[in-house]
Amino acid sequence: MPALALVLGLGVGAAFVVRQLRSKNPLMDVRLFRTPAVAVGLVVLLLGGAAAGGVSYLFAQFLQLVAGLSALHAGFWLVPDSLGMIVSSLLAPVIARRFRPAYVITGGLVVSLLGFVVLAHIPATGGLPVALTGIVIVFFGHRADLGARH
């Protein structure tokens, strides 16, 4: 079944691209993806988003299954990373006015990388403060690189 969904998704994507190339008024110019800077930038941001989404899911699982928190208390522990995302989302466009967006995006990705390094060093016991610090850093950097595009 997953293989069928993948084939169907690829088919719909191919049909979309063909339609956009033939349309007089396309929704988006898919020829932009031929530009290496655009293609690489989008792939990097896609991978960063996938990594951040995955770590968000795993962090919620960590809070409930490892730290033993209820769903409600785990939700409260997710507030700091949300605040970090809000702050960096508001800060990134301001910084991008002074520096090239490519530098802001790269800086955001480096900050996220540092957060992943912190997450990689969660101790076996009592690791909630380290996990919380790491997840806040990851999402602060992730939202900074996305916010720089606007």
Long-range contacts (C-beta under 8 A, 24 or more apart in sequence): 41-105, 44-109, 45-105, 45-145, 45-146, 45-149, 48-109, 48-112, 48-142, 48-145, 49-142, 49-146, 51-112, 51-116, 52-112, 52-138, 52-139, 52-142, 55-116, 55-119, 55-135, 55-138, 56-81, 56-135, 56-139, 59-131, 59-135, 62-131, 63-128, 66-127, 67-127, 67-128, 67-131, 77-128, 77-132, 80-132, 80-135, 80-136, 81-132, 81-135, 81-136, 81-138, 81-139, 82-139, 84-136, 84-137, 84-139, 84-140, 84-143, 85-139, 85-140, 85-142, 85-143, 86-143, 87-140, 88-139, 88-140, 88-141, 88-142, 88-143, 88-144, 88-147, 89-143, 89-144, 89-146, 89-147, 90-147, 91-144, 91-147, 92-143, 92-144, 92-145, 92-146, 92-147, 92-148, 93-147, 93-148, 93-150, 95-144, 95-148, 96-147, 96-148, 101-148, 101-149, 104-144, 104-145, 104-148, 105-144, 105-145, 105-148, 105-149, 106-145, 107-141, 107-144, 107-145, 108-141, 108-142, 108-143, 108-144, 108-145, 108-146, 108-147, 108-148, 109-141, 109-145, 110-141, 111-137, 111-140, 111-141, 111-144, 112-137, 112-138, 112-139, 112-140, 112-141, 112-142, 112-145, 113-141, 114-141, 115-139, 115-140, 115-141
